[in-house]
Each structure stands twice: as structure tokens, then as C-alpha cells.
Amino acid sequence: MSAQSLSVIIHGGAGSPKEIQENPREVPFLKTALDAAWSALLSGQTGDKAVVAALRVLEACEYFDSGYGSYPNQQGLARCDVALMRGNGDFISLLNTRRLIHPSQAALDQFTPGKSLMAVWTDQMMARIDSASTEEKERYGWVATEAEMIAPFAVEAVRKHTANSPVSNHDTVGCVVRDAQGRIFAGTSTGGIMLKPDGRVGDSPILGAGVFADDEVCGLSATGDGEIILKSLLSSYVAADIRSFLRADPQRFEKDPQLLKTILSTELADMRRKYPKGEAGMIVIPKRGNPAYAFNSKVMSVAMRVGNSAQIELQDIRLAQ
């Protein structure tokens, strides 16, 4: 396979203009995450490590609904879901992790080549890390108590929500990369919706919904109303549309740079037609061609970069409206 430009795209979730005014500090963290993934690729690390390098930055930031920024559930506890997928079909999904600021790192460390796993986080898994070395605990962002997982920003968001000032926020974080060999990797990490029922799992850790990667088609990460993303098959339709165009012409997305955005916007509009209250956003990297994103919420935080060690060909870091 001939070498391609490196590509990275990241999202920090969807929301409303109100959140932009309250949280203008989001953008620098997006850039830091983008730089982390980019540096990993330039240093020769595998794409899944580049994805996790970006996710770790966002999981450690209280302004994103993942890791330390996770919204508490109805019991006041942070429960996170994470999934990583390689374009060769390997995947790992961990559901309802707890007391780990970096669930993406825990997933990566269990991501055995040639094998796939979807697992609910168990007491035994937690007990192993509770008794692990200081170095391993630091690697995962382990905290001793449930309260240490709830950031001040999340506490304030819940207060406003319960004071009849609903927060429209789906700050799930995700990253998709394509390396110089054309291999695709994707990851999504989330704390889930605010005050969710105990045990609830949304789209984020589900293959073909919140995350997907196929070297022959695309990589994607979604954010938004998880139950609607699941039942609308949004991500599956996007991947199917991309595959159809690639089968007809492998260079189609290079020839028509706007086509990917059109596919995303069309499928989001169809989701909204079926489910009028549904909000979602998505980032995608096709087999060949530049990354793209689209959303039907008021805003979405995104960062992307395309290029190589000598030159950045494309870059975009912003709260898109």
C-alpha cells in the first residue's frame, strides 16, 4: 500500500451556544489532544496508541464528559464506557468502568492483537487495579474514592440541570486516525448522559454505532443522543454510503472533497426526520481522502490535521456552529 498523508480528527462532543459562553476553555484542550495524537504518529507509534494519546488528554479535562469530566448517574457515581477499534477488525469495549480517569488506557492495555472483547467492568477487574503498582495506577488515572471522579464542572452542571435549567450536552470524546500506510483506528470514550439510570450503556462502546473502523471503508466516532444513534443505525448508514461510493470509484473522496460531508449531513437529516428531537455529531476518515465532520446540534467541538512531518496540509480546531 502506498504511503498517504497522516490524518487525525477529534471531537469533544455536541452542545448548545450557552455552553460555549460558559466554557471557552475547551479549544486549547482539543489542540493538546490533537498534538498528542499527531506526535504519536510521527514517532512511529501505532494508530491505536495515537487515538488513546488524544483521548487521555480529554479524559483528564473536566470540561468533557469522559473520564474526570464524566457526569454522575442517578446514584451520583461516574460510570464510563470506552471502545477502541482497529481497521483490521480487532476491537475492545469496556462498559461501566469506574474510578479510572483514563478508561481508554485500560482498554488499550487489554487490546490483544487478533482478538476482540466486549466486557462489563467487574468488581474483580477493579480489585486487580486497586492492588496494582503505583505506576500502573497512575497510568490509568486511578482514584481511591468515587467522589474523586466527579469534577467541579460536572457538579455545577448537575446543579443547573436540577434547577430547571436543562443542560443540552453530549460531550463524549472521540478520535479517528489514518496512518501513512492507510490503516485506520478509532476510539470513543464517555461518561454517558447526565443522571443516567444505573447500568445504562449508550452508543459509544457499541461497534457500528458510537465507534467503527475498517481499513477498506472508514473510521468514525459519534456523539449525541445515544439511544437515538443506536436505533436509527446512523453510523451504519454512513459507513454503508461510503462503502458504496468506494466500490464504484476508490478515489471518489479524493476527487470530491465535499462528498463525505454531504453523506454525513444527509444521514443526520434523515435521523432527525425519524426522531425529531435527536441530536448527534460524527467525525469520519475515509479510506482515502480528507477527514470530515457534521452535526445537527447547535455546536460541536472538533479538531483535525492532515499532513506529514514536513508539512501540515490541513488543520481545523474550533467549536463549530
Secondary structure as UniProt FT lines:
FT   STRAND          6..15
FT   HELIX           17..22
FT   TURN            24..25
FT   HELIX           26..42
FT   TURN            43..44
FT   HELIX           47..59
FT   TURN            62..63
FT   HELIX           67..69
FT   TURN            74..75
FT   STRAND          80..86
FT   TURN            87..88
FT   STRAND          91..97
FT   HELIX           103..109
FT   TURN            113..114
FT   STRAND          117..120
FT   HELIX           123..130
FT   HELIX           134..140
FT   HELIX           146..149
FT   HELIX           152..162
FT   TURN            163..164
FT   STRAND          173..178
FT   TURN            180..181
FT   STRAND          184..190
FT   TURN            194..195
FT   TURN            198..199
FT   TURN            204..205
FT   TURN            208..210
FT   STRAND          211..214
FT   TURN            215..217
FT   STRAND          218..224
FT   HELIX           226..232
FT   HELIX           234..248
FT   TURN            250..251
FT   HELIX           252..255
FT   TURN            257..258
FT   HELIX           259..274
FT   TURN            276..277
FT   STRAND          280..286
FT   STRAND          292..295
FT   STRAND          299..307
FT   STRAND          312..320
//
